[in-house]
Amino acid sequence: MNSSLGLRSIKSLLLTLFAAVVAFSLVAATVSAQLGNSGISSDKSGDKSEKKKKDKKKEKSKSDDDDDDDDDDDDKDKKERKSGKEGRVAYAAQESGARSTSSSSSSKPVAKNDEAKKSSAPSFSSSSSSGAAANSLEAVTATVETDPVPHGGDAADDPAIWINPNDPAQSTIIGTDKQGGLAVYDLSGKQIQYLPDGKMDNVDLRDGFKLGGQTVTIVTASNRSDNSIAVYKVNPQTRMLENAAARKIKHGLSVYGMCMYRSAKTGKIYYFGNSKTGDVEQWELFDQGAKVDAKKVRNFKLGSTVEGCVADDDLGHFYIAEEAVGIWKYSAEPDAGSNRTQVGKAGDGHLFADVEGLAIAYGKDGAGYLIASSQGNHSYVIYRREDSNEFVKKFRVGDGGGIDGAEETDGIDVTTANLGPAFPQGVFVVQDGFNDKGNQNFKLVPLQAIVKL
């Protein structure tokens, strides 16, 4: 009996141990499975985290690429601004060449670099041919540039040359600052006077005006601040401008450009004012108690915006630039009416809109030149002054001698008079729309570099 009990005890113990081992194994297996699942979950979480990092990296890379594109655009803009005139001139030359080729089978492509072809300068002889230089775009350089105008932005506009009767070398350039007034420069380009009298757009002058018993040079300008005719006289001793208006002379239009005329028939001096609407007024200027007054004597209208104009005192012509259309020639006499002929047409291979400033270079025996600013391709076009204003040539003012060239020119002026050692055969003055050394200014080119006299 005791033996039987011992055997049962041993079997019971063995079963208990076996059950414990099985239970332990099950627990171990469960724990292992849980640990395994935890590891997998951890790996997946790590993969997701890494994926997010990569996605962010890609997004940042894309953003950086976009920023680089913006920087490239900024750099491009900066380079374009830095290259400024060179880029604009190259583009304009290419455009001019392309347009000239397409518009006329006889047109030659325009030179594309600063070392443009030099053509023979025409003489003032009315019998010489203009064909030799036709459609070539040569480059000339300024020898003097004026101080920048006081105001920034599009400010400088139109020059007028005063010839000092006592000493031509002491002549001056009167230039408009259409944001604020008139500046006077000596022939070295130094500003010697500034009159903050209003938004002066264009300026012109005539000598030989009888005022208060004296013969003086009067200067007029279109003052857009108060829509008036600004009037001054030149003090030949100081070379300064002095107000000479008898009253505030108001235009009958919203004034833009202007120019002056002295009639060879009557000796009277006139003022032409014009507007962006194409309206033109002609005023007779006269002495009123040692001051200058004016009365309107004529008006007519063109089809669109006008500004630049010039009158030929000897031949009695009035030229005006209709900016998008071309150059028109009228009679300058107050009783002439509105009959006209077209001299040059925008898009004809010579002129490119906007057509801006006009000037007359007086030669002998009615010869000489009409010069126009072809703003659309940064160039200047020369026509004969006499007869039907035959085209002569076109040119531009390029960089040289430490002075930058001139582009987007508004106003111009020219004289064939001897102005001393700096300009012994006259000077051509242009407004520069993109002065490299600050605000806009004016460039002075010896006339003999453009035409032979």
Secondary structure as UniProt FT lines:
FT   HELIX           2..83
FT   HELIX           85..103
FT   TURN            105..106
FT   TURN            126..127
FT   HELIX           131..133
FT   TURN            134..135
FT   STRAND          137..141
FT   STRAND          144..145
FT   STRAND          156..162
FT   HELIX           168..170
FT   STRAND          172..177
FT   TURN            178..180
FT   STRAND          181..186
FT   TURN            187..188
FT   STRAND          191..195
FT   STRAND          200..211
FT   TURN            212..213
FT   STRAND          214..223
FT   TURN            224..227
FT   STRAND          228..234
FT   TURN            236..238
FT   STRAND          241..243
FT   STRAND          255..262
FT   TURN            264..266
FT   STRAND          269..275
FT   TURN            276..277
FT   STRAND          279..287
FT   STRAND          292..301
FT   STRAND          306..312
FT   TURN            313..316
FT   STRAND          317..322
FT   TURN            323..325
FT   STRAND          326..331
FT   TURN            334..335
FT   TURN            337..338
FT   STRAND          341..346
FT   STRAND          355..362
FT   HELIX           364..366
FT   STRAND          368..374
FT   HELIX           375..377
FT   STRAND          379..384
FT   TURN            387..388
FT   STRAND          391..398
FT   TURN            401..402
FT   STRAND          412..415
FT   TURN            421..422
FT   TURN            424..425
FT   STRAND          427..432
FT   TURN            436..437
FT   STRAND          441..446
FT   HELIX           447..449
//
